[in-house]
């Protein structure tokens, strides 16, 4: 790695020390990345694949902590109450916005400070490879009988919205079951409790590569380069596409130096050839947004999501 790039990355650790009032003291060496996801879920996989590369490029120790409960409510509360010293961050996804709008958590998404966005994560629909459903049409035909069973990661999630919108647009009436994370839902797809699940490619990739899952559709505007034979929902006659974001947020009050250090580090991380191969294999799409842009994006996404939930009658 070029010397100049290394210095920029190491500035992150210096900023962590400065944010703690450490001045010339040794940089803080441990950073915890919190997720509401259960082990094996999308955010859990995303973070656990990310941290070795963060540590390799930036130095220090990065760890992942699963704080489950309340569809993200407990995780948001933990981060909102933390010191803004750069030692604790939350893995942002649409879930923490849905949870804030659909329930009354002690801390909402507006109580956290968006830091940076890293990726956009295409959603896919999938079933067990040995199920009787070989196409999306097969799943929809069963749902038209009123016997369909679909799964979403948790009640407050983009996946739940995908399933509810698909249900409306296809004019079908399946039962939609939610879980505390994508890993739990995956088990229920594999054992045929669910006809179909919605999730990110990275959380199902191991089972997909093992030949235990079948992709039915991409819930995005374009097909995935790794699976060019899998059509989008729009190509299959359903006018529906979503884009899931993956980034980081921290407690309110983070220093400008800390924010700037992350803004400098993340583009270098995304350009790293070793990590790039890993995330491209999982069809993650680089979507870097610096702090200011990410805050505006989050505000707009929250407003659009609230409008959808009100229009659908989910909230009053």
N, C-alpha and C positions, 0 to 999 in steps of 0.2 A: 504494500500500500504506500502511496506517495507520502513523504514526510509531512508536507503541509496538511494533507487530509488527516493524518494521525493526530497532529496538534489540534485540529478543529474538534475531533472526536473527544480527545482528552479534556477539552474545555468543558465538556459536560460535567465531568467529575469535579473540576474546580468550581463550577457553578453550584454544584450540590453542597460543597463545603461552605461557600460564601453564603448560600441561602440559609445555612444553619448558624451563621455568625462565626464560622470557623476561621475566616481570614486565611492565614497562611498555613493552617493546620492541614493534616492529611485529609484528602478528599473522602467523602462518605463512600464506603465500598459496597454497601448492600442497598439495592433498590427492589422493592416488592411491587409486583404487578398483580393486581387483584382482578378476579373475574367472578361473575355470578354463575358461570357455567359449571355444570357437573363435569367430573373427569371424563374425557372422551368427547365432550361437546365442542362446538365450533370455536368458541373463544379460548377454551382450555388448550385445544390443539394449536391454535394460532400463537398463543403466548409461549407454549412450551417449545415450539419450533423456532420462535423468535429469540428467546433468551440466550441460547449458546452463541448466536451471532452478535448479539449486543455485547456480551461479555468478551468475545474475541476481538471485536473492533474497538470497543470503548474501554475495556478494562473493568475491574470491579466485579461484583457478584449481583446477578439479577435472578430473582426467584419468583415463582408463581404461587399464588394463594387462592384457593377456591373458597369463596365466601357465599355459600348457597342460602337460599331462603327468600321468599316473597318476590320471586321473579326479578331479582336484582336489588330489592329494597335494602337488604342487609348490607350488601356490598357498597351501595351508594352511601349509606349512612356511615360506614366505616371510613370511607375516603373523605366524605364531607367533614368529618370530625377530626381528621388528621392534621398535623402541622404541615404547612405548605413548604416543606424543606427539601422536596425532591426525593424523598425516601419511599413514597407510596403513590401509585397511580392506578387508575381504573381503566379496564379495557372497554372502550365504548362500542356499542352496537345499537341498532334501533330499539332493542329491548329496554334499555334504561329510560327511553322516552315513553314507550308504551306503558311501562310500569308507573311512571309518574302521572300519566293521564288516566289510567284505568283504576288506580287505587289511591290511597292516601298515605304514602310512605313518609317517614320522618324526614327524609332528604329526597329532593327531586333532582332531575337532571339540571335544572337551573341553579342548584346549589353547588354544582361542580364547575370547574373551569376547563373548557375544552383546551387541550394542549396542541396536538397535531393529529391529522389523519394520515394513515399509512396506505390502506388498501380499500378497494371495492371488491366485494365478494359475491360472485354470481350464485343465485339460488337454483337448486335443481329439485325435480320431483323424481322419486325412485321407489322401487319395490324389490322384494326378494327375487333373486335370480330363478329360484325354483317355484315361484308363485304361478298361479294360473293366468296372471295378467302379463301379456307380452307387449302391450301398447297402452298409451294413455286412454285411448278410446275404450279399451277393455275395462279400465278402472271406472271411467265415467258411466259406462253402460250398467255396471253393477250398482253404482250410486243412484241411478235412475230408478232402481227397484226399492230404494229406501234402506238398503242393507249395507251400504258402503261404510268403511271405517278408515278415516284419514288421520294422520298424526302431525302435530306441530311441536316445536321444542318446548315452549311454555305458553301460558295464557297470554302473556304480554310480550308478543314478539312479532317481527315482520313475517315469520313463517305462518303464524296464525292468521295474519291479514291476507297472506297469499291464499291460504286455504279457503278463507271466508269469501274472498273475491272470486276465486275459481268456482266455488259453489254457486255464487250468484250468476256469474257470466255463463256457466254451463247449464244452468237451470236444473241442478241436481240437489239431493238432500242427504248427503252422508252424515254420519256422526263424526265429529271432529274431537279427537282426544289430545290433551296437552300434557306435557311432562315438565320436569324441572331442568331438563337439558337435552341436547341432541343425542348424547350417548344412550340415555334411557329410551328415547324414542326409537333409535336404531335397533335396539334389541327387540322391540315389539314389531318392527317391520320384518326382521329376520325370522321371527317365530310365527309369522303370519297372523298375529293379532291385529295388525293394521294392513290394509290393502296397499297403502301408499304413505310415504312421508315426504316432508319438505325440509331442506336443509342446505348446508354449504358442502361443496365438494370435498374440502379438506377433512371434515369430520367423518366422512364415509369412505375416504380414499382407500384405506387399508382393506376394508371389506369388498370394495369395488374391484381392487386389484386382485383380490383372492377369488374373484368370480362368484361372490355370494350375493351381489346386488345387480340390479338392472336399472339403468337410467331411462326415464320416460320422457322428460322434457327439461329444457332450460328456461327458467323464468327471468329472461333478460332479453335485450334487443338483438343479441348476436349469439351464434353457436360457440361452443367452447373449442379452442384450437386442438385440445387433447382428445376431444370426442366429436369430431365433425359430423358424425352420423346421427347425432342426437338433435332433433329439431327443437326450436323454441316453441313456446305456447302459441305465439302469434302465428307461426307457420302451421300450427295444428288447429287453427281456427278460433283461438281464444285470445282476445285482445287484452293481454295482461303481461306486464314486465315490471320488475322491481330492481333496485340496486342497493345492496347492503354495504354499509360503511364499517370500517374497522380502524379505530384510532385509540388515543389515550386522553384521559382527563385527570385532573388533580384537584386538590383542595383550592378554594378561593384564596387569593393572596400570594400566588407564586411570583417570585421575583422576575423582572425582565431579563436578567442574566440567565436564569434557569430556562426560561422559555426560549431564549435565543440559542442556547446551547443545543436544545433538542431540535430546533428548526435547522440548525447547521448539521446535526448528526444524522437525522433520518434520511435525507436524500443520499448521503454517502452509503448508508446501510442498504438502501434500495438498489443502489448501483453496484453493490458488492457482488461479483460473479458467483461466488459460492451460495450466498443466500438467494440471489435471484433465481438460480436454477431450482432451488427448493420451493420457493413460493410460486414460480411459474408452473411447476409440476402440479400444484394444487389449484391452478387456474385463478389465483389471486391476481387482481389487476392493480398495479401501482396507482395510487391515488393521493399522493402527498398534498396536503393542505397545511400551510403554516397557521399559527395560532389565530391571527385575525380572521383569515378566510374560514377557518374551521368553526370559529364562534358564530360567524354569520350563517354558515351552512347549517349548523345545529339549530339555530333560531328558526330558520326557514323550514327545516325538516319537521321541527316540533309543531309549527303552526299548520303545516300541511297535514300532518298526522292527526292533529286535533280536529281539523276541518273534516277529514274523512270519517273519523269516529263519530262525530256529531251527525254528519249526513247519513251515516249508516244506522243511527239510533242507538249505538253502543253506549255513548255517554250523552247526557242531557245538557 
